[in-house]
Amino acid sequence: MGRDTDLQALYARFLKECRRVLAPRGTLVLLTDQLGVVEETAAKAGLNEVDRRRLSLHGATPSLLVYRG
């Protein structure tokens, strides 16, 4: 299994569990540099993206994603 596949499986399990424990109308804030993987797996987990910010962090450009259950 390659790195991308491992990350996709990891995020899929993580976001599925986040959705399970998220209170009704609860909020999940996620900082990641794996935007494509997170977008795909969050949608499959039933999380609704409500905001997104691109950050500049010491040369890296991660995204801050906000989801509601």
PQR file with spaces between the fields and no chain letter, atoms N, CA, C, O and H, PARSE charges and radii, in Angstrom:
ATOM       1  N    MET     1       0.844   -1.174    0.000 -0.4000 1.5000
ATOM       2  CA   MET     1       0.000    0.000    0.000 -0.0000 2.0000
ATOM       3  C    MET     1       0.891    1.239    0.000  0.5500 1.7000
ATOM       4  O    MET     1       1.881    1.304    0.729 -0.5500 1.4000
ATOM       5  N    GLY     2       0.533    2.208   -0.816 -0.4000 1.5000
ATOM       6  CA   GLY     2       1.303    3.441   -0.894 -0.0000 2.0000
ATOM       7  C    GLY     2       0.904    4.435    0.168  0.5500 1.7000
ATOM       8  O    GLY     2      -0.069    4.237    0.896 -0.5500 1.4000
ATOM       9  H    GLY     2      -0.271    2.155   -1.409  0.4000 1.0000
ATOM      10  N    ARG     3       1.663    5.497    0.248 -0.4000 1.5000
ATOM      11  CA   ARG     3       1.433    6.535    1.259 -0.0000 2.0000
ATOM      12  C    ARG     3       0.036    7.134    1.140  0.5500 1.7000
ATOM      13  O    ARG     3      -0.644    7.300    2.153 -0.5500 1.4000
ATOM      14  H    ARG     3       2.453    5.658   -0.342  0.4000 1.0000
ATOM      15  N    ASP     4      -0.411    7.465   -0.082 -0.4000 1.5000
ATOM      16  CA   ASP     4      -1.726    8.074   -0.261 -0.0000 2.0000
ATOM      17  C    ASP     4      -2.845    7.146    0.179  0.5500 1.7000
ATOM      18  O    ASP     4      -3.819    7.588    0.789 -0.5500 1.4000
ATOM      19  H    ASP     4       0.142    7.331   -0.904  0.4000 1.0000
ATOM      20  N    THR     5      -2.712    5.875   -0.124 -0.4000 1.5000
ATOM      21  CA   THR     5      -3.724    4.907    0.276 -0.0000 2.0000
ATOM      22  C    THR     5      -3.775    4.794    1.792  0.5500 1.7000
ATOM      23  O    THR     5      -4.858    4.715    2.372 -0.5500 1.4000
ATOM      24  H    THR     5      -1.921    5.516   -0.619  0.4000 1.0000
ATOM      25  N    ASP     6      -2.621    4.786    2.434 -0.4000 1.5000
ATOM      26  CA   ASP     6      -2.571    4.725    3.886 -0.0000 2.0000
ATOM      27  C    ASP     6      -3.247    5.942    4.504  0.5500 1.7000
ATOM      28  O    ASP     6      -4.022    5.815    5.452 -0.5500 1.4000
ATOM      29  H    ASP     6      -1.741    4.850    1.962  0.4000 1.0000
ATOM      30  N    LEU     7      -2.952    7.119    3.966 -0.4000 1.5000
ATOM      31  CA   LEU     7      -3.563    8.347    4.483 -0.0000 2.0000
ATOM      32  C    LEU     7      -5.064    8.355    4.264  0.5500 1.7000
ATOM      33  O    LEU     7      -5.821    8.780    5.136 -0.5500 1.4000
ATOM      34  H    LEU     7      -2.322    7.222    3.196  0.4000 1.0000
ATOM      35  N    GLN     8      -5.494    7.889    3.110 -0.4000 1.5000
ATOM      36  CA   GLN     8      -6.925    7.858    2.833 -0.0000 2.0000
ATOM      37  C    GLN     8      -7.640    6.937    3.828  0.5500 1.7000
ATOM      38  O    GLN     8      -8.702    7.287    4.340 -0.5500 1.4000
ATOM      39  H    GLN     8      -4.879    7.543    2.401  0.4000 1.0000
ATOM      40  N    ALA     9      -7.074    5.786    4.097 -0.4000 1.5000
ATOM      41  CA   ALA     9      -7.673    4.856    5.066 -0.0000 2.0000
ATOM      42  C    ALA     9      -7.673    5.456    6.471  0.5500 1.7000
ATOM      43  O    ALA     9      -8.654    5.334    7.204 -0.5500 1.4000
ATOM      44  H    ALA     9      -6.210    5.501    3.681  0.4000 1.0000
ATOM      45  N    LEU    10      -6.578    6.100    6.837 -0.4000 1.5000
ATOM      46  CA   LEU    10      -6.481    6.731    8.151 -0.0000 2.0000
ATOM      47  C    LEU    10      -7.531    7.826    8.309  0.5500 1.7000
ATOM      48  O    LEU    10      -8.269    7.850    9.295 -0.5500 1.4000
ATOM      49  H    LEU    10      -5.781    6.199    6.241  0.4000 1.0000
ATOM      50  N    TYR    11      -7.594    8.731    7.334 -0.4000 1.5000
ATOM      51  CA   TYR    11      -8.581    9.808    7.404 -0.0000 2.0000
ATOM      52  C    TYR    11     -10.009    9.261    7.356  0.5500 1.7000
ATOM      53  O    TYR    11     -10.890    9.788    8.036 -0.5500 1.4000
ATOM      54  H    TYR    11      -6.995    8.711    6.534  0.4000 1.0000
ATOM      55  N    ALA    12     -10.245    8.234    6.581 -0.4000 1.5000
ATOM      56  CA   ALA    12     -11.589    7.647    6.500 -0.0000 2.0000
ATOM      57  C    ALA    12     -12.030    7.140    7.866  0.5500 1.7000
ATOM      58  O    ALA    12     -13.151    7.412    8.294 -0.5500 1.4000
ATOM      59  H    ALA    12      -9.530    7.805    6.029  0.4000 1.0000
ATOM      60  N    ARG    13     -11.164    6.410    8.550 -0.4000 1.5000
ATOM      61  CA   ARG    13     -11.505    5.903    9.884 -0.0000 2.0000
ATOM      62  C    ARG    13     -11.663    7.040   10.887  0.5500 1.7000
ATOM      63  O    ARG    13     -12.600    7.049   11.685 -0.5500 1.4000
ATOM      64  H    ARG    13     -10.253    6.189    8.202  0.4000 1.0000
ATOM      65  N    PHE    14     -10.740    7.999   10.841 -0.4000 1.5000
ATOM      66  CA   PHE    14     -10.770    9.130   11.767 -0.0000 2.0000
ATOM      67  C    PHE    14     -12.038    9.967   11.592  0.5500 1.7000
ATOM      68  O    PHE    14     -12.714   10.276   12.573 -0.5500 1.4000
ATOM      69  H    PHE    14      -9.978    7.992   10.193  0.4000 1.0000
ATOM      70  N    LEU    15     -12.361   10.331   10.361 -0.4000 1.5000
ATOM      71  CA   LEU    15     -13.517   11.191   10.124 -0.0000 2.0000
ATOM      72  C    LEU    15     -14.841   10.462   10.358  0.5500 1.7000
ATOM      73  O    LEU    15     -15.826   11.075   10.770 -0.5500 1.4000
ATOM      74  H    LEU    15     -11.811   10.080    9.564  0.4000 1.0000
ATOM      75  N    LYS    16     -14.863    9.185   10.102 -0.4000 1.5000
ATOM      76  CA   LYS    16     -16.059    8.395   10.422 -0.0000 2.0000
ATOM      77  C    LYS    16     -16.301    8.401   11.935  0.5500 1.7000
ATOM      78  O    LYS    16     -17.441    8.530   12.382 -0.5500 1.4000
ATOM      79  H    LYS    16     -14.063    8.687    9.768  0.4000 1.0000
ATOM      80  N    GLU    17     -15.240    8.262   12.710 -0.4000 1.5000
ATOM      81  CA   GLU    17     -15.367    8.289   14.165 -0.0000 2.0000
ATOM      82  C    GLU    17     -15.734    9.692   14.651  0.5500 1.7000
ATOM      83  O    GLU    17     -16.539    9.839   15.571 -0.5500 1.4000
ATOM      84  H    GLU    17     -14.315    8.157   12.346  0.4000 1.0000
ATOM      85  N    CYS    18     -15.145   10.722   14.037 -0.4000 1.5000
ATOM      86  CA   CYS    18     -15.515   12.102   14.396 -0.0000 2.0000
ATOM      87  C    CYS    18     -17.002   12.323   14.176  0.5500 1.7000
ATOM      88  O    CYS    18     -17.676   12.910   15.022 -0.5500 1.4000
ATOM      89  H    CYS    18     -14.492   10.602   13.290  0.4000 1.0000
ATOM      90  N    ARG    19     -17.510   11.864   13.060 -0.4000 1.5000
ATOM      91  CA   ARG    19     -18.939   12.021   12.754 -0.0000 2.0000
ATOM      92  C    ARG    19     -19.784   11.285   13.798  0.5500 1.7000
ATOM      93  O    ARG    19     -20.832   11.777   14.216 -0.5500 1.4000
ATOM      94  H    ARG    19     -16.962   11.387   12.372  0.4000 1.0000
ATOM      95  N    ARG    20     -19.325   10.113   14.211 -0.4000 1.5000
ATOM      96  CA   ARG    20     -20.075    9.308   15.177 -0.0000 2.0000
ATOM      97  C    ARG    20     -20.190   10.014   16.529  0.5500 1.7000
ATOM      98  O    ARG    20     -21.253    9.989   17.150 -0.5500 1.4000
ATOM      99  H    ARG    20     -18.474    9.713   13.872  0.4000 1.0000
ATOM     100  N    VAL    21     -19.108   10.642   16.990 -0.4000 1.5000
ATOM     101  CA   VAL    21     -19.103   11.238   18.330 -0.0000 2.0000
ATOM     102  C    VAL    21     -19.473   12.721   18.335  0.5500 1.7000
ATOM     103  O    VAL    21     -19.659   13.306   19.402 -0.5500 1.4000
ATOM     104  H    VAL    21     -18.245   10.662   16.486  0.4000 1.0000
ATOM     105  N    LEU    22     -19.581   13.329   17.160 -0.4000 1.5000
ATOM     106  CA   LEU    22     -19.910   14.746   17.082 -0.0000 2.0000
ATOM     107  C    LEU    22     -21.349   14.983   17.539  0.5500 1.7000
ATOM     108  O    LEU    22     -22.283   14.340   17.062 -0.5500 1.4000
ATOM     109  H    LEU    22     -19.430   12.853   16.294  0.4000 1.0000
ATOM     110  N    ALA    23     -21.503   15.917   18.472 -0.4000 1.5000
ATOM     111  CA   ALA    23     -22.838   16.253   18.970 -0.0000 2.0000
ATOM     112  C    ALA    23     -23.678   16.838   17.835  0.5500 1.7000
ATOM     113  O    ALA    23     -23.131   17.394   16.882 -0.5500 1.4000
ATOM     114  H    ALA    23     -20.744   16.440   18.860  0.4000 1.0000
ATOM     115  N    PRO    24     -25.007   16.715   17.932 -0.5600 1.5000
ATOM     116  CA   PRO    24     -25.852   17.352   16.929  0.2800 2.0000
ATOM     117  C    PRO    24     -25.480   18.841   16.824  0.5500 1.7000
ATOM     118  O    PRO    24     -25.374   19.532   17.837 -0.5500 1.4000
ATOM     119  N    ARG    25     -25.289   19.311   15.621 -0.4000 1.5000
ATOM     120  CA   ARG    25     -24.860   20.683   15.341 -0.0000 2.0000
ATOM     121  C    ARG    25     -23.469   20.973   15.899  0.5500 1.7000
ATOM     122  O    ARG    25     -23.087   22.133   16.046 -0.5500 1.4000
ATOM     123  H    ARG    25     -25.374   18.749   14.798  0.4000 1.0000
ATOM     124  N    GLY    26     -22.713   19.920   16.209 -0.4000 1.5000
ATOM     125  CA   GLY    26     -21.350   20.078   16.701 -0.0000 2.0000
ATOM     126  C    GLY    26     -20.412   20.518   15.583  0.5500 1.7000
ATOM     127  O    GLY    26     -20.747   20.430   14.402 -0.5500 1.4000
ATOM     128  H    GLY    26     -23.024   18.977   16.089  0.4000 1.0000
ATOM     129  N    THR    27     -19.240   20.989   15.974 -0.4000 1.5000
ATOM     130  CA   THR    27     -18.263   21.512   15.025 -0.0000 2.0000
ATOM     131  C    THR    27     -16.945   20.763   15.143  0.5500 1.7000
ATOM     132  O    THR    27     -16.467   20.484   16.243 -0.5500 1.4000
ATOM     133  H    THR    27     -18.968   21.060   16.934  0.4000 1.0000
ATOM     134  N    LEU    28     -16.371   20.447   13.999 -0.4000 1.5000
ATOM     135  CA   LEU    28     -15.056   19.826   13.906 -0.0000 2.0000
ATOM     136  C    LEU    28     -14.153   20.784   13.145  0.5500 1.7000
ATOM     137  O    LEU    28     -14.503   21.227   12.050 -0.5500 1.4000
ATOM     138  H    LEU    28     -16.759   20.674   13.106  0.4000 1.0000
ATOM     139  N    VAL    29     -12.995   21.109   13.712 -0.4000 1.5000
ATOM     140  CA   VAL    29     -12.011   21.952   13.040 -0.0000 2.0000
ATOM     141  C    VAL    29     -10.776   21.095   12.800  0.5500 1.7000
ATOM     142  O    VAL    29     -10.246   20.473   13.721 -0.5500 1.4000
ATOM     143  H    VAL    29     -12.711   20.749   14.601  0.4000 1.0000
ATOM     144  N    LEU    30     -10.328   21.072   11.554 -0.4000 1.5000
ATOM     145  CA   LEU    30      -9.241   20.185   11.161 -0.0000 2.0000
ATOM     146  C    LEU    30      -8.181   20.978   10.401  0.5500 1.7000
ATOM     147  O    LEU    30      -8.501   21.706    9.461 -0.5500 1.4000
ATOM     148  H    LEU    30     -10.758   21.577   10.806  0.4000 1.0000
ATOM     149  N    LEU    31      -6.938   20.840   10.803 -0.4000 1.5000
ATOM     150  CA   LEU    31      -5.802   21.466   10.129 -0.0000 2.0000
ATOM     151  C    LEU    31      -5.079   20.365    9.355  0.5500 1.7000
ATOM     152  O    LEU    31      -4.657   19.367    9.939 -0.5500 1.4000
ATOM     153  H    LEU    31      -6.679   20.249   11.567  0.4000 1.0000
ATOM     154  N    THR    32      -4.938   20.547    8.040 -0.4000 1.5000
ATOM     155  CA   THR    32      -4.326   19.500    7.221 -0.0000 2.0000
ATOM     156  C    THR    32      -3.623   20.077    6.002  0.5500 1.7000
ATOM     157  O    THR    32      -3.958   21.160    5.522 -0.5500 1.4000
ATOM     158  H    THR    32      -5.281   21.358    7.566  0.4000 1.0000
ATOM     159  N    ASP    33      -2.649   19.334    5.515 -0.4000 1.5000
ATOM     160  CA   ASP    33      -2.041   19.653    4.229 -0.0000 2.0000
ATOM     161  C    ASP    33      -2.439   18.611    3.192  0.5500 1.7000
ATOM     162  O    ASP    33      -1.872   18.564    2.100 -0.5500 1.4000
ATOM     163  H    ASP    33      -2.376   18.454    5.904  0.4000 1.0000
ATOM     164  N    GLN    34      -3.411   17.779    3.537 -0.4000 1.5000
ATOM     165  CA   GLN    34      -3.910   16.722    2.656 -0.0000 2.0000
ATOM     166  C    GLN    34      -5.344   17.037    2.228  0.5500 1.7000
ATOM     167  O    GLN    34      -6.260   16.252    2.471 -0.5500 1.4000
ATOM     168  H    GLN    34      -3.872   17.818    4.424  0.4000 1.0000
ATOM     169  N    LEU    35      -5.523   18.170    1.601 -0.4000 1.5000
ATOM     170  CA   LEU    35      -6.848   18.690    1.295 -0.0000 2.0000
ATOM     171  C    LEU    35      -7.701   17.731    0.471  0.5500 1.7000
ATOM     172  O    LEU    35      -8.851   17.478    0.828 -0.5500 1.4000
ATOM     173  H    LEU    35      -4.779   18.807    1.402  0.4000 1.0000
ATOM     174  N    GLY    36      -7.176   17.205   -0.595 -0.4000 1.5000
ATOM     175  CA   GLY    36      -7.951   16.310   -1.462 -0.0000 2.0000
ATOM     176  C    GLY    36      -8.445   15.071   -0.742  0.5500 1.7000
ATOM     177  O    GLY    36      -9.603   14.679   -0.888 -0.5500 1.4000
ATOM     178  H    GLY    36      -6.241   17.410   -0.884  0.4000 1.0000
ATOM     179  N    VAL    37      -7.576   14.460    0.030 -0.4000 1.5000
ATOM     180  CA   VAL    37      -7.934   13.249    0.773 -0.0000 2.0000
ATOM     181  C    VAL    37      -9.013   13.566    1.803  0.5500 1.7000
ATOM     182  O    VAL    37      -9.974   12.811    1.949 -0.5500 1.4000
ATOM     183  H    VAL    37      -6.636   14.778    0.149  0.4000 1.0000
ATOM     184  N    VAL    38      -8.862   14.668    2.510 -0.4000 1.5000
ATOM     185  CA   VAL    38      -9.828   15.033    3.549 -0.0000 2.0000
ATOM     186  C    VAL    38     -11.180   15.380    2.936  0.5500 1.7000
ATOM     187  O    VAL    38     -12.213   14.962    3.458 -0.5500 1.4000
ATOM     188  H    VAL    38      -8.082   15.282    2.392  0.4000 1.0000
ATOM     189  N    GLU    39     -11.193   16.130    1.849 -0.4000 1.5000
ATOM     190  CA   GLU    39     -12.462   16.486    1.198 -0.0000 2.0000
ATOM     191  C    GLU    39     -13.256   15.244    0.827  0.5500 1.7000
ATOM     192  O    GLU    39     -14.453   15.153    1.101 -0.5500 1.4000
ATOM     193  H    GLU    39     -10.353   16.469    1.425  0.4000 1.0000
ATOM     194  N    GLU    40     -12.586   14.303    0.210 -0.4000 1.5000
ATOM     195  CA   GLU    40     -13.252   13.080   -0.236 -0.0000 2.0000
ATOM     196  C    GLU    40     -13.760   12.245    0.938  0.5500 1.7000
ATOM     197  O    GLU    40     -14.906   11.796    0.932 -0.5500 1.4000
ATOM     198  H    GLU    40     -11.614   14.378   -0.013  0.4000 1.0000
ATOM     199  N    THR    41     -12.923   12.039    1.928 -0.4000 1.5000
ATOM     200  CA   THR    41     -13.319   11.175    3.036 -0.0000 2.0000
ATOM     201  C    THR    41     -14.332   11.849    3.961  0.5500 1.7000
ATOM     202  O    THR    41     -15.174   11.164    4.540 -0.5500 1.4000
ATOM     203  H    THR    41     -11.992   12.404    1.932  0.4000 1.0000
ATOM     204  N    ALA    42     -14.272   13.163    4.113 -0.4000 1.5000
ATOM     205  CA   ALA    42     -15.248   13.868    4.944 -0.0000 2.0000
ATOM     206  C    ALA    42     -16.639   13.787    4.326  0.5500 1.7000
ATOM     207  O    ALA    42     -17.626   13.590    5.035 -0.5500 1.4000
ATOM     208  H    ALA    42     -13.587   13.719    3.642  0.4000 1.0000
ATOM     209  N    ALA    43     -16.716   13.937    3.017 -0.4000 1.5000
ATOM     210  CA   ALA    43     -18.003   13.834    2.334 -0.0000 2.0000
ATOM     211  C    ALA    43     -18.590   12.437    2.513  0.5500 1.7000
ATOM     212  O    ALA    43     -19.784   12.292    2.773 -0.5500 1.4000
ATOM     213  H    ALA    43     -15.914   14.097    2.442  0.4000 1.0000
ATOM     214  N    LYS    44     -17.766   11.427    2.375 -0.4000 1.5000
ATOM     215  CA   LYS    44     -18.229   10.042    2.556 -0.0000 2.0000
ATOM     216  C    LYS    44     -18.672    9.782    3.990  0.5500 1.7000
ATOM     217  O    LYS    44     -19.555    8.960    4.231 -0.5500 1.4000
ATOM     218  H    LYS    44     -16.796   11.544    2.163  0.4000 1.0000
ATOM     219  N    ALA    45     -18.056   10.487    4.948 -0.4000 1.5000
ATOM     220  CA   ALA    45     -18.404   10.316    6.363 -0.0000 2.0000
ATOM     221  C    ALA    45     -19.670   11.082    6.735  0.5500 1.7000
ATOM     222  O    ALA    45     -20.195   10.914    7.836 -0.5500 1.4000
ATOM     223  H    ALA    45     -17.338   11.156    4.752  0.4000 1.0000
ATOM     224  N    GLY    46     -20.163   11.925    5.822 -0.4000 1.5000
ATOM     225  CA   GLY    46     -21.382   12.682    6.095 -0.0000 2.0000
ATOM     226  C    GLY    46     -21.153   13.989    6.821  0.5500 1.7000
ATOM     227  O    GLY    46     -22.072   14.521    7.443 -0.5500 1.4000
ATOM     228  H    GLY    46     -19.737   12.061    4.928  0.4000 1.0000
ATOM     229  N    LEU    47     -19.944   14.513    6.752 -0.4000 1.5000
ATOM     230  CA   LEU    47     -19.638   15.800    7.366 -0.0000 2.0000
ATOM     231  C    LEU    47     -19.844   16.914    6.342  0.5500 1.7000
ATOM     232  O    LEU    47     -19.501   16.757    5.170 -0.5500 1.4000
ATOM     233  H    LEU    47     -19.197   14.080    6.246  0.4000 1.0000
ATOM     234  N    ASN    48     -20.397   18.025    6.781 -0.4000 1.5000
ATOM     235  CA   ASN    48     -20.680   19.152    5.900 -0.0000 2.0000
ATOM     236  C    ASN    48     -19.679   20.276    6.148  0.5500 1.7000
ATOM     237  O    ASN    48     -19.613   20.825    7.248 -0.5500 1.4000
ATOM     238  H    ASN    48     -20.676   18.153    7.733  0.4000 1.0000
ATOM     239  N    GLU    49     -18.907   20.612    5.133 -0.4000 1.5000
ATOM     240  CA   GLU    49     -17.932   21.693    5.262 -0.0000 2.0000
ATOM     241  C    GLU    49     -18.656   23.036    5.292  0.5500 1.7000
ATOM     242  O    GLU    49     -19.482   23.323    4.426 -0.5500 1.4000
ATOM     243  H    GLU    49     -18.960   20.166    4.239  0.4000 1.0000
ATOM     244  N    VAL    50     -18.340   23.856    6.294 -0.4000 1.5000
ATOM     245  CA   VAL    50     -18.985   25.161    6.424 -0.0000 2.0000
ATOM     246  C    VAL    50     -18.006   26.322    6.278  0.5500 1.7000
ATOM     247  O    VAL    50     -18.428   27.464    6.093 -0.5500 1.4000
ATOM     248  H    VAL    50     -17.669   23.623    6.998  0.4000 1.0000
ATOM     249  N    ASP    51     -16.708   26.048    6.357 -0.4000 1.5000
ATOM     250  CA   ASP    51     -15.721   27.106    6.176 -0.0000 2.0000
ATOM     251  C    ASP    51     -14.379   26.474    5.861  0.5500 1.7000
ATOM     252  O    ASP    51     -14.118   25.316    6.187 -0.5500 1.4000
ATOM     253  H    ASP    51     -16.365   25.121    6.507  0.4000 1.0000
ATOM     254  N    ARG    52     -13.527   27.276    5.211 -0.4000 1.5000
ATOM     255  CA   ARG    52     -12.193   26.811    4.842 -0.0000 2.0000
ATOM     256  C    ARG    52     -11.286   28.023    4.781  0.5500 1.7000
ATOM     257  O    ARG    52     -11.653   29.067    4.242 -0.5500 1.4000
ATOM     258  H    ARG    52     -13.738   28.217    4.946  0.4000 1.0000
ATOM     259  N    ARG    53     -10.107   27.870    5.337 -0.4000 1.5000
ATOM     260  CA   ARG    53      -9.100   28.940    5.291 -0.0000 2.0000
ATOM     261  C    ARG    53      -7.765   28.334    4.904  0.5500 1.7000
ATOM     262  O    ARG    53      -7.386   27.278    5.411 -0.5500 1.4000
ATOM     263  H    ARG    53      -9.809   27.022    5.774  0.4000 1.0000
ATOM     264  N    ARG    54      -7.060   28.991    4.017 -0.4000 1.5000
ATOM     265  CA   ARG    54      -5.702   28.584    3.649 -0.0000 2.0000
ATOM     266  C    ARG    54      -4.749   29.390    4.513  0.5500 1.7000
ATOM     267  O    ARG    54      -4.867   30.613    4.591 -0.5500 1.4000
ATOM     268  H    ARG    54      -7.368   29.849    3.605  0.4000 1.0000
ATOM     269  N    LEU    55      -3.812   28.724    5.159 -0.4000 1.5000
ATOM     270  CA   LEU    55      -2.879   29.388    6.057 -0.0000 2.0000
ATOM     271  C    LEU    55      -1.473   29.391    5.479  0.5500 1.7000
ATOM     272  O    LEU    55      -1.142   28.598    4.597 -0.5500 1.4000
ATOM     273  H    LEU    55      -3.716   27.730    5.096  0.4000 1.0000
ATOM     274  N    SER    56      -0.672   30.279    5.982 -0.4000 1.5000
ATOM     275  CA   SER    56       0.751   30.282    5.676 -0.0000 2.0000
ATOM     276  C    SER    56       1.462   30.054    6.999  0.5500 1.7000
ATOM     277  O    SER    56       1.358   30.860    7.924 -0.5500 1.4000
ATOM     278  H    SER    56      -0.941   30.923    6.699  0.4000 1.0000
ATOM     279  N    LEU    57       2.181   28.950    7.075 -0.4000 1.5000
ATOM     280  CA   LEU    57       2.777   28.542    8.337 -0.0000 2.0000
ATOM     281  C    LEU    57       4.233   28.142    8.119  0.5500 1.7000
ATOM     282  O    LEU    57       4.524   26.989    7.802 -0.5500 1.4000
ATOM     283  H    LEU    57       2.265   28.295    6.324  0.4000 1.0000
ATOM     284  N    HIS    58       5.139   29.091    8.289 -0.4000 1.5000
ATOM     285  CA   HIS    58       6.579   28.838    8.143 -0.0000 2.0000
ATOM     286  C    HIS    58       6.911   28.147    6.818  0.5500 1.7000
ATOM     287  O    HIS    58       7.682   27.188    6.787 -0.5500 1.4000
ATOM     288  H    HIS    58       4.902   30.028    8.546  0.4000 1.0000
ATOM     289  N    GLY    59       6.326   28.639    5.734 -0.4000 1.5000
ATOM     290  CA   GLY    59       6.606   28.089    4.415 -0.0000 2.0000
ATOM     291  C    GLY    59       5.636   27.013    3.961  0.5500 1.7000
ATOM     292  O    GLY    59       5.569   26.709    2.770 -0.5500 1.4000
ATOM     293  H    GLY    59       5.700   29.418    5.759  0.4000 1.0000
ATOM     294  N    ALA    60       4.893   26.437    4.875 -0.4000 1.5000
ATOM     295  CA   ALA    60       3.874   25.444    4.518 -0.0000 2.0000
ATOM     296  C    ALA    60       2.535   26.162    4.333  0.5500 1.7000
ATOM     297  O    ALA    60       2.333   27.259    4.854 -0.5500 1.4000
ATOM     298  H    ALA    60       4.948   26.684    5.843  0.4000 1.0000
ATOM     299  N    THR    61       1.627   25.536    3.591 -0.4000 1.5000
ATOM     300  CA   THR    61       0.309   26.147    3.366 -0.0000 2.0000
ATOM     301  C    THR    61      -0.811   25.157    3.673  0.5500 1.7000
ATOM     302  O    THR    61      -1.519   24.719    2.766 -0.5500 1.4000
ATOM     303  H    THR    61       1.790   24.645    3.168  0.4000 1.0000
ATOM     304  N    PRO    62      -0.973   24.807    4.938 -0.5600 1.5000
ATOM     305  CA   PRO    62      -2.067   23.897    5.296  0.2800 2.0000
ATOM     306  C    PRO    62      -3.416   24.617    5.207  0.5500 1.7000
ATOM     307  O    PRO    62      -3.482   25.842    5.115 -0.5500 1.4000
ATOM     308  N    SER    63      -4.468   23.834    5.238 -0.4000 1.5000
ATOM     309  CA   SER    63      -5.825   24.381    5.236 -0.0000 2.0000
ATOM     310  C    SER    63      -6.483   24.089    6.567  0.5500 1.7000
ATOM     311  O    SER    63      -6.286   23.031    7.165 -0.5500 1.4000
ATOM     312  H    SER    63      -4.414   22.838    5.313  0.4000 1.0000
ATOM     313  N    LEU    64      -7.262   25.041    7.010 -0.4000 1.5000
ATOM     314  CA   LEU    64      -8.078   24.890    8.208 -0.0000 2.0000
ATOM     315  C    LEU    64      -9.509   24.667    7.728  0.5500 1.7000
ATOM     316  O    LEU    64     -10.112   25.554    7.125 -0.5500 1.4000
ATOM     317  H    LEU    64      -7.422   25.900    6.525  0.4000 1.0000
ATOM     318  N    LEU    65     -10.044   23.493    7.994 -0.4000 1.5000
ATOM     319  CA   LEU    65     -11.376   23.114    7.524 -0.0000 2.0000
ATOM     320  C    LEU    65     -12.336   23.044    8.711  0.5500 1.7000
ATOM     321  O    LEU    65     -11.986   22.541    9.779 -0.5500 1.4000
ATOM     322  H    LEU    65      -9.554   22.772    8.484  0.4000 1.0000
ATOM     323  N    VAL    66     -13.526   23.547    8.511 -0.4000 1.5000
ATOM     324  CA   VAL    66     -14.541   23.529    9.557 -0.0000 2.0000
ATOM     325  C    VAL    66     -15.733   22.724    9.044  0.5500 1.7000
ATOM     326  O    VAL    66     -16.280   23.010    7.979 -0.5500 1.4000
ATOM     327  H    VAL    66     -13.810   23.956    7.644  0.4000 1.0000
ATOM     328  N    TYR    67     -16.120   21.722    9.813 -0.4000 1.5000
ATOM     329  CA   TYR    67     -17.226   20.833    9.441 -0.0000 2.0000
ATOM     330  C    TYR    67     -18.298   20.845   10.514  0.5500 1.7000
ATOM     331  O    TYR    67     -18.029   21.083   11.691 -0.5500 1.4000
ATOM     332  H    TYR    67     -15.675   21.490   10.678  0.4000 1.0000
ATOM     333  N    ARG    68     -19.515   20.583   10.077 -0.4000 1.5000
ATOM     334  CA   ARG    68     -20.630   20.378   11.002 -0.0000 2.0000
ATOM     335  C    ARG    68     -21.206   19.002   10.731  0.5500 1.7000
ATOM     336  O    ARG    68     -21.248   18.528    9.596 -0.5500 1.4000
ATOM     337  H    ARG    68     -19.733   20.390    9.120  0.4000 1.0000
ATOM     338  N    GLY    69     -21.644   18.385   11.799 -0.4000 1.5000
ATOM     339  CA   GLY    69     -22.209   17.051   11.689 -0.0000 2.0000
ATOM     340  C    GLY    69     -23.627   17.062   11.179  0.5500 1.7000
ATOM     341  O    GLY    69     -24.239   16.004   11.033 -0.5500 1.4000
ATOM     342  H    GLY    69     -21.610   18.770   12.722  0.4000 1.0000
